[in-house]
Amino acid sequence: MKLSIKIITLFPKFIGSYLPSFGILQKAEKGKLLDIKPVDLRQFGLDVRQTVDGRPYGGGVGMVLRPDVLHKAIQSAAKSKIKNLKSKIILLTPQGKKFDQKTAHRLSKFDQLIFVCGRYEGFDERVRSFVDEEMSIGDYVLMGGELPALVISEAVMRLRPGILGKIESTHNESFSPVTDFNGRQKQSLLEYPQYTKPEILRVKSKALRVKNLRVPKVLLSGNHQKVEEWRKKEAEKRTKKRRPDLLN
């Protein structure tokens, strides 16, 4: 079944500029593996002016997105002719659980993802009761949820079978779960170093003077077992140096 992604937003053109029009995503859409589209929140606005927000009760700066408008938009986006569709509604907010690769793997098992993007001073608190989860992509604040929605969408879609061509392309990546010989998941590691031609890179610069940068000999040995052992050690070494928190 194809992956359906709907992004509820006040700025559908923002999302439209990202829609599959080239490369892997275009192929995935043509192959009916992916369907990603914006849902214009203004369609569900009130009165002639299509109002979607209001001033906060109790006073304060800015405007707040109305819960009745967002409820209509979410209901419309969630409608489907497909029975037993495995769907998830996600609210993008700095207060949400931090998104990571483990979450991307979990979300890749769903058939439909609906993202709700906030704007202005945020949304009425009651909107939280209309969604399944709240997510954040980091401890910082953006102008809206559109970029987080696209970041999460891309991380998820590349894990779906067929979209990258070979699902093996996603194995051994940084932050991907590592499974031991007993089938137990261990901590994530950063990806090991990668090399390609030329075998020897001669660099001339004032800072480095003349230096030959070589591909590690083990990668040229043809010994697959030694290559795997080297990659594992390098991944562990890199993780310990750059992201020791992943080993806790």
N, C-alpha and C positions, 0 to 999 in steps of 0.2 A: 504494500500500500504506500502511496506517496505521502510525503510529509507536507502538511498544510500549516502555514504560519500566517497569522493575521495580527496586524499591529494597529491598535486604536490610537489615533493621534490627531492633533489639531493641524498638523502640517504634513498632509499626505504626499506633497511634492518632495519633501525631504526624504521620505522613504522611497518614493518613486525613482529618485536618482540612483538608488542602489539596486533596484530590481534587476533580476537576471537579464542581462542584455549582451553578455560576452563571457567567454571562457567556460569554466567548469559549471557555473550556476546556470548558464544558458542551456548547456547540454542536459543538465539535470531536469530543467523545466520542460524541454522538448521531449525528453524521455519519460515524462510524466512521473518523475521521482520527487518533484518539488513544486510547490505552489505557494508563493509568498506575495502578500498584497497588503496595502494600507487600508484601514477603515476610517473614513473621515468623521471625526466626532461632531463636526458642524451639522452633519445630516440629521442629527438627533437633537439639535438645539431647539430652544423654545422661542416662540413669537417670530415675527418677520425678520428680526435681526439675528435669528439663530443663536440666541444666548446660551452659553454653556457654563457660565460661572456666576458667582455672586460675592458680595462683601462678607467677610467673616463675622459671625455673631460674636459679640464681646469686644469688637473693635480690632484693629490691627492693620498692617500694611498689605497692599496687594489684594488680589482676587483669588477665590478658591473654586475649583471645579465642582459642579453640582452632582450630587449622588444620583438623582433621578435621570439626568442626561447620560451619565456613565452607565447606569444600569441598563438603559435601553440599548446602548451601543454594545455592551457585553452580551446581552441576550441575542442581539442580531448576529454578532460575530460567531456565537456558539451554535447557531442553528446549522444543522447538517442533515442531508438525506441519507447519510450512511449510518446504519444501526451499529450500536456498540462501539462507537468511535472512542478511542482512548485519547481524551483531551485534557489539557491543563491550562488554567487561566492564571497568568502571572502579572503581578503589579510591580512596576519598576519604581523603587524608592530607596534613598540612601539608608533608610532604617531597616531594609530587608536583609535577609541572610546573604552573606557574600558568595557570589557565584565562583565556581572553580571547575576544574576538568572532571572531577568525580560527578558533579551535578550535571555537566554536559552529557556524560554517558547515560545518566539516569533519564534525562529529558529526551534523549535520542530514541527511547523506547516508545514514545508517544506518537500518535498519528496526527494530532493537531495541537498547536501551541498558540495561545492568544495572549498578546502582550498589551498591557494597559499603561500608556505613557502619561505621566503627570506634566503639568506646566504651571507657570505663574507661581503662586505661593503654595501650590500643591492641590490636594483634593480633600473633599469632605471625609471625615473619619469613617463614616458609614460605608464608604466604598470598599473598605477592607473585608466586609462581610460578603462581597460578591465574588471574591477571588479565592484561588486555592493556595497560592503562595506569594510571598513578597521577596524580591531579590534586588541586590545591589552589585555593581561591578567593582566597587572600591570605596574606600573611606574618603570621599570627596563629593562635592555637589556640582551637578551640571545644570544647564538651563531647562532640561526636560529629559524624558525617558527614551527618546528616539535612538540616541547612540547606544545606550545600554541594550535596548531591544535588538539592535542590529548586531552588536557584539555577541550577545548570547545566541542569536539565530545562527550566525556563521559558525560558532564553536559547535553547535548541535548538528547542523546539517552536514558538516563534513564527516560526521561519525555514522551517518546513515549509509547502509549498504548501497553501492552503485554510484553514489555521488562523486566520490574521488576515483572511481574506476575500480581500485582494489582496496578493500577494507584493511589490508595489511599495511597500507600507507600510514594508518593511524597508530600502529603498534610501536612500542618503545619510544613514544614521543614524551617530551617533558610533561610532567604532572600526571601522566597516565598511570593507572593502578598497575602494580607489579604482582604477579601471581607466582607463588613458589611451587615446588614439585608436589606438594600435598594439596594444591588447589586453594590455599589460603592467600588472601590479599595482603600484601605488605605495603609499606610506605611508598609514595611516589618518588621518582628520581628525575633529575634533569636529563635531557637527552645527551648521549655521548657525542664527541666531535665527529664531524663528517669531512671527507676529503674527496677531491676529484683531480683531474689533470690540470696543470702539469705535475709530474712527479717531483720536480725540483723547481721552485719559484725563486728566481734571482731578483732581488729587490735592491734598487739604488735610491738612497735618500741621504740627506745630510745627517739626519738623526740616527739612522741605522747603519750609515756608511754602505758597505756592500755585505749583504747577508743572504745566505741560501736557506730558504724555508722548504723543508722536505716533508714528504708524506711519511708517517711512521712505517717502519719496515714490516711490522706485523701485518699491516693491511695489504701488503704486496706478496705475502708469503703463500697465499692460497690455502692456508690451514684454517678451516672454518672454526674449529674448536678454539684455537688460540685467538682468532679475531673476536669471537663472542666473549671470551674471557677478558680480553683487552677492553672491549666496549663496556662491559659491566663495571670493571675497575675504574675506567675513566668517568662513567656516569656517577658512580659513588663519590669519586674524588671531586668532581665538579659540583655535585650537590652539597657536599660537606663544606666546600670553600664558598660557594655563592648563596646557597639557600639551606643553611644548617637546620632551619626551623622545620623543613620537610622530613627530617630524620627523627624528630621527637615523637 
